[in-house]
Amino acid sequence: MIKEFQGNYRWLSNFAPVDIVIRDKAYPSVEHAYMAMKAPDNADWQSFCSNKSNSAGKVKKASKFIQLRPDWDDNCRLTLMKLLLKLKFSQKPFRSKLISTGNQNIQEGNYWNDKFFGICLKTGEGENHLGRLIMNIRDQINNGVL
């Protein structure tokens, strides 16, 4: 079981550097692109998120102060994350690394209490949507769908 995206599994993190192109704009990680899509029509925000000198952490922190798109709900978030993860895991070396995880359970364990995308390692609670999306993509790759 992959319990968290640290150490040998840091590449699973949305903060891992990878070129993500969405809506004809390039972002330096899944996290940058995901945060950008919270306000896709805000040109200044898009520039901030696509700037490689802004770390994923800095972009995530700044996203707390933007006005979210009106349809930003759980369904929108999950659909967007799945798309971004497919873009990431269609690239080398991420595709082969994901395949190499075999059939291990993938859990986005964290200590910042994210119970939607992950599992809080303090309480063991969470929906683990990120881990489940990644395992679904791995299954699609293994079944020749992706």
Backbone as a ProteinNet text record, in pm:
[ID]
protein_1_A
[PRIMARY]
MIKEFQGNYRWLSNFAPVDIVIRDKAYPSVEHAYMAMKAPDNADWQSFCSNKSNSAGKVKKASKFIQLRPDWDDNCRLTLMKLLLKLKFSQKPFRSKLISTGNQNIQEGNYWNDKFFGICLKTGEGENHLGRLIMNIRDQINNGVL
[TERTIARY]
83.4	0	87.8	49.4	115.6	32.8	91.1	17.7	13.5	121.3	126.3	224.7	213.9	293.9	424	504.2	632.5	742.1	866.8	979.7	976.7	983.1	984.7	856.7	753.6	625.3	589.5	686.9	663.2	614.2	651.2	610.6	458.7	388.3	242.6	176.4	247.6	193.3	155	50.6	11.8	112.9	203.9	308.8	428.1	435.2	547.7	554.4	672.8	686	646.9	554.6	511.2	440.7	463.3	397.5	253	161.4	18.1	-35.5	-95.2	-154.1	-305.1	-374.3	-519.4	-566.8	-667.7	-720.5	-609.4	-521.7	-412.1	-311.5	-302.9	-205.9	-128.1	1.9	88.2	107	103.3	122.4	232.8	309.1	423.9	392.6	265.9	228.3	76.7	29.6	-114.2	-173.5	-104.5	-154.9	-173.4	-75.5	-86.3	-209.1	-226.8	-339.2	-472.5	-478.2	-601.6	-642.8	-547.5	-577.9	-616.8	-553.3	-587.7	-732.6	-781.6	-917.3	-1025.2	-982.8	-1079.8	-1137.9	-1061.8	-1105.9	-1050.4	-1102	-1042.4	-1054.8	-1145.1	-1163	-1090.1	-1014.3	-937.7	-796	-768.5	-640.3	-520.8	-533.4	-423	-395.2	-500.6	-486.4	-421.2	-460.2	-400.3	-250.6	-213.4	-70.8	5.4	-54.5	9.1	29.4	-73.7	-67	27.3	41.4	127.9	274	302.2	438.4	518.8	620.2	700.6	775.9	793.5	864.4	774.9	644.3	553.1	538.4	578.9	570.8	425.7	406.2	271.3	210.4	291.5	243.2	198.8	274.7	239.9	108.4	91.6	-31.3	-150.4	-131.1	-239.7	-281.2	-183.6	-212.9	-287.4	-244.1	-306.8	-448.7	-476.6	-609.2	-720.4	-683.9	-784.1	-846.4	-783.3	-828.7	-891.2	-913.9	-975.7	-1124.1	-1197.7	-1339.5	-1352.2	-1412.3	-1427.3	-1529.8	-1508.8	-1607.2	-1739.5	-1850.9	-1980.7	-2015.2	-1956.4	-1988.4	-1886.3	-1807.1	-1701.8	-1765	-1802.2	-1858.1	-1780.9	-1823.3	-1750.2	-1741.7	-1849.6	-1848.2	-1749	-1750.1	-1656.1	-1512.1	-1489.1	-1353.7	-1301.8	-1386.3	-1344.3	-1324.7	-1412.7	-1399.5	-1270.8	-1243.6	-1121.4	-997.6	-998.8	-882.1	-855	-958	-939.7	-874.7	-920.7	-862	-714.4	-682.4	-543.4	-454.5	-506	-427.9	-405.1	-503.5	-484.4	-374.6	-372.3	-266.7	-129.6	-121.5	4.9	49.9	-39.5	0.2	4.4	-20.1	1.3	144.9	219.8	357.4	458.8	579.5	692.3	754	806.2	811.4	689.8	593.2	481.1	398.8	379	300.5	363.9	493	559.7	572.4	592.9	599.3	465.4	356.7	224.9	199.5	234.2	217.6	297.6	415.9	502.8	446.9	342.2	281.3	194.5	179.5	102.5	-41	-84.9	-223.2	-228.1	-120.9	-117.6	-228.5	-284.4	-378.6	-299.1	-351.2	-284.8	-369.7	-307.8	-375.8	-300.8	-373.7	-311.3	-321.3	-235.4	-233.5	-171.6	-230.5	-180.8	-205	-134.3	-148.6	-215.1	-268.9	-332.4	-484.3	-534.8	-678.4	-759.4	-697.9	-772.6	-844.4	-971.2	-1050.8	-1129.9	-1121.8	-1190.4	-1099.8	-984.8	-892.9	-805.9	-792.9	-703.3	-761.5	-668.2	-699.5	-616.3	-681.7	-609.9	-537.1	-405.5	-327.5	-339.5	-391.2	-413.4	-537.4	-640.8	-769.3	-804.4	-739	-773.3	-899.5	-952.4	-1076.1	-1046.5	-1132	-1121	-1174.9	-1207.3	-1265	-1160	-1039.4	-928.6	-961.3	-1030	-1064.3	-941.1	-832.4	-712.5	-652.6	-637	-584.8	-673.5	-803.5	-898	-893.9	-882.7	-870.7	-743.6	-633.1	-506.2	-514.8	-574.2	-588.7	-679.3	-782.9	-870.9	-794.6	-710.7	-628.5	-530.9	-472.2	-382.2	-456.4	-578.5	-659.4	-686.5	-715.9	-740.7	-615.3	-500.2	-374.3	-352.5	-367.6	-346.2	-444.4	-564.4	-665.8	-662.8	-560.8	-545.8	-645.9	-715.1	-815.1	-747.7	-637.6	-568.8	-425.4
-119	0	125.1	219.8	349.8	440.4	474.3	544	695.2	751.9	896.1	926.3	1045.2	1084.7	1151.3	1075.8	1123.4	1024.5	1065.4	976.6	923	789.7	726.7	749.8	797.6	819.9	968	1053.9	1198.6	1235.6	1157.5	1183.1	1173.5	1108.2	1100.3	1233.2	1316.9	1444.3	1536.2	1613.9	1715.5	1828.5	1835.1	1937	1895.7	1769.8	1721	1798.1	1841.8	1916.5	1830.2	1881.3	1815.6	1920.8	1918.7	2015.2	1973.4	2061.7	2038.5	2151.2	2115	2214.2	2195.1	2302.3	2302.1	2439.8	2441	2565.9	2648	2577.7	2639.2	2714.7	2679.5	2743.7	2634.1	2655.8	2557.3	2594.1	2491.6	2506.2	2409.9	2446.9	2364.7	2244.3	2224.3	2106.8	2089.6	1975.5	1953.5	2055.4	2081.4	2175.8	2314.9	2362.2	2493.6	2498.7	2395.5	2392.6	2382.8	2300.5	2283.5	2415.4	2482.3	2610	2715.2	2712.1	2806.7	2792.2	2669.4	2644.5	2682.7	2724.5	2777.1	2910.1	2980.3	3109.2	3119	3035.9	3025.3	3149.9	3239.9	3360.2	3482.8	3462.9	3570.7	3568.3	3658.5	3659	3676.9	3763.9	3785.4	3657	3590.3	3466	3358	3351.3	3253.9	3278.5	3403.9	3438.8	3401.2	3428.6	3394	3243	3167.7	3021.2	2957.4	3017.7	2958.3	3000.1	3092.5	3141.3	3037.4	2981.7	2875.5	2920.4	3050.4	3097.4	3094.3	3075.4	3062.4	2914.1	2876.1	2736.2	2690.9	2561.2	2504.7	2545.6	2546.7	2587.5	2733	2818.2	2960.7	2980.7	2909.2	2919.7	2867.2	2755	2697.8	2795	2853.9	2948.8	3071.2	3122.6	3240.7	3212.3	3086.6	3051.5	3072.6	3083.9	3105.5	3244.8	3332.6	3471.1	3508.6	3411.4	3442.6	3408.1	3468.9	3436.9	3311.7	3208.7	3081.7	3089.9	3011.5	3001.3	2953.7	2991.3	2960.3	2811.8	2730.3	2586.4	2503.5	2569.1	2499.5	2418.4	2295.5	2205.3	2073.4	1975.1	1848.8	1782.2	1786.1	1722.8	1791.9	1924	2000	1969.8	1971.9	1947.3	1810.1	1708.6	1571.7	1552.2	1608.9	1598.8	1664.7	1783	1855.1	1779	1730.8	1658.9	1534.1	1463	1342.3	1378.7	1485.7	1530.8	1564.7	1640.7	1681.8	1562.3	1466.7	1346.8	1261.9	1255.7	1183.3	1249.3	1381.7	1453	1421.5	1417.7	1387.4	1244.4	1148.4	1007.8	954.8	1041.7	1002	1033.2	1099.2	1140.8	1050.3	1048.3	979.6	1075.1	1027.9	889.5	850.2	941	917.7	794	773	657.9	526.6	509.2	384.1	368.9	478.8	471.4	427.2	480	441	293.3	247.6	105.2	19.1	65.8	-12	-27.1	47.8	32.7	-92.5	-161.6	-286.9	-264.4	-342.9	-327.6	-273.8	-204.5	-146.6	-43.4	-41.9	63.5	193.4	300.3	430.6	524.6	575.7	664.7	796	906.8	1038.1	1076.8	1013.4	1041.2	1176.8	1251.4	1385.4	1421.6	1525.6	1576.7	1714.4	1758.9	1890.6	1878.5	1762.5	1740.7	1747.9	1708.9	1702.8	1568.6	1571.7	1449.5	1429.3	1523.9	1508.6	1435.5	1493.9	1430.5	1324.7	1327.2	1234.8	1169.9	1119.6	1057.8	1131.4	1183.8	1249.9	1141.5	1148.9	1046.5	1057.4	1169.1	1183.1	1106.2	1107.6	1047.2	921.4	901.8	789.3	813.1	934.1	966.5	1032.1	1004.8	1071.3	987.5	1056.2	991.5	944.9	997.9	957.2	966.2	1072.2	1086.5	1089.9	1153.1	1161.1	1022.2	947.9	812.1	725.6	738.5	658.5	697.8	826.9	870.6	816	821.1	771.3	620.6	545.4	399.9	371.1	453.2	436.4	460	561	588.9	474.6	421.6	306.3	188.7	163.7	55.8	82	205.9	239.2	217	254.3	230.8	80.4	5.4	-140.3	-211.6	-154.8	-214.6	-157.8	-75	-20.6	86.3	141	245.9	382.6	399.6	528.7	512
0	0	0	-83.9	-85.5	4.6	118.8	224.1	205.6	147.5	125.5	13.2	-41.9	-157.3	-112.7	-39.8	12.1	-27.7	-10.2	-36.9	-179	-193.9	-325.4	-404.9	-339.2	-407.2	-420.4	-404.2	-416.4	-556.4	-656.5	-794.8	-813.5	-720.8	-728.4	-691.7	-620.7	-573	-688.8	-668.7	-767	-774	-677.8	-677.5	-764.5	-806.7	-887.2	-1018.7	-1058.2	-1184	-1304.8	-1383.6	-1507.6	-1591.3	-1721.2	-1808.5	-1831.4	-1793.6	-1811.6	-1898.8	-2011.1	-2100.3	-2098.9	-2061.4	-2059	-2104.9	-2189.2	-2245.4	-2312.1	-2383.7	-2459.9	-2374.3	-2246.7	-2157.4	-2084.6	-2068.4	-2001.9	-1854.9	-1771.6	-1627.4	-1583.8	-1479.2	-1439.3	-1349.7	-1314.3	-1235.3	-1240.7	-1196.9	-1185.6	-1088.9	-979.4	-878.7	-937.9	-1013.9	-1077.8	-1168.8	-1250.7	-1344.7	-1271.5	-1168.3	-1091.4	-1026.6	-964.4	-900.8	-1004.3	-1120.8	-1227.6	-1270.2	-1274	-1321.7	-1220.5	-1101.3	-1005.3	-1054.6	-1138.2	-1194.5	-1336.7	-1427.8	-1561	-1648.4	-1616.7	-1698	-1641.5	-1535.1	-1472.4	-1531.2	-1624.7	-1696.1	-1602.1	-1503.3	-1408.6	-1329.8	-1289.4	-1214.4	-1301	-1427.5	-1518.8	-1534.8	-1546.8	-1558.7	-1432.1	-1318	-1190	-1180.3	-1213.7	-1201.2	-1302.7	-1418.7	-1521.8	-1507.6	-1418.8	-1396.3	-1319.2	-1383.8	-1322.3	-1197.7	-1180.7	-1061.3	-937.5	-955.8	-842.2	-808.2	-690.4	-649.5	-641.1	-645.3	-631.5	-497.9	-393.7	-262	-259.5	-325.8	-330.9	-406.7	-516.3	-594.9	-514.2	-446.6	-366	-255.7	-190	-82.4	-135.6	-250	-308.8	-357.7	-390.2	-443.4	-341	-215.5	-110.7	-119.2	-198.6	-205.3	-339.5	-425.8	-554.6	-551	-641.5	-653	-739.7	-682.4	-752.2	-863.7	-966.9	-1073.8	-1014.2	-1071.8	-1011.3	-1003.7	-1089.9	-1088.8	-1011.1	-926	-851.9	-738.6	-769.5	-670	-676.8	-599	-593.7	-730.3	-808.3	-939.7	-1033.2	-1035.1	-1117.4	-1075.6	-947.3	-894.3	-935.2	-923.4	-955.5	-1105.9	-1185.1	-1330.8	-1377	-1324.7	-1360.6	-1313.8	-1190.4	-1139.3	-1222.6	-1260.7	-1343.1	-1475.9	-1538.9	-1664.6	-1647.1	-1543.6	-1520	-1489.9	-1413.5	-1382.9	-1508.1	-1596	-1722.6	-1804.6	-1805.8	-1877.3	-1816.8	-1685.6	-1618.2	-1646.8	-1626.6	-1635	-1777.3	-1874.5	-2013.5	-2055.6	-1967.1	-1996.3	-1926.9	-1986.9	-1923.9	-1823.6	-1715.2	-1668.4	-1584.3	-1572.5	-1480.8	-1518.4	-1646.7	-1692.2	-1646.7	-1674.9	-1637.8	-1486.7	-1417	-1270.5	-1212.8	-1268.8	-1220.8	-1248.1	-1366	-1399.3	-1302.1	-1264.4	-1175.2	-1033.4	-1000.2	-867.6	-859.3	-972.9	-973.5	-932.3	-835.6	-788.6	-645.5	-606.7	-472	-453.2	-336.4	-299.8	-287.9	-347.3	-343.4	-259.6	-156.1	-62.1	-54.6	-64.4	-49.7	97.6	176.8	319.8	346.9	440.3	468.3	614.4	656.5	793	795.7	681	675.6	669.7	706.4	725.3	596	482.4	356.8	352.3	382.5	385.2	256.4	164.2	36.2	-62.4	-92.5	-186.1	-120.1	10.7	78	200.3	281.5	410.2	514.7	616.7	725.6	806	811.4	881.4	1033.2	1082.1	1226.8	1270.8	1185.1	1223.4	1144.3	1028.8	942	861.2	866.8	796.1	662	564.9	436.1	322.9	214.4	97.3	-3.3	4.1	-81.8	-231.3	-271.3	-412.5	-502.3	-457.8	-540.6	-562.2	-456.6	-469.8	-557.9	-540.5	-619.9	-767.3	-796.5	-935.5	-999.2	-926.3	-979.4	-1004.9	-913.4	-934.7	-1054.2	-1073.1	-1188.7	-1318.9	-1321.3	-1439.2	-1463.4	-1356.9	-1370.8	-1433.5	-1389.9	-1447.1	-1595.4	-1630.3	-1771.1	-1856	-1803.2	-1874.9	-1893.3	-1785.2	-1791.6	-1882.9	-1899.3	-1986.4	-2127.8	-2159.2	-2293.1	-2330.7	-2231.8	-2258	-2266.6	-2199.9	-2194.9	-2242
[MASK]
++++++++++++++++++++++++++++++++++++++++++++++++++++++++++++++++++++++++++++++++++++++++++++++++++++++++++++++++++++++++++++++++++++++++++++++++++

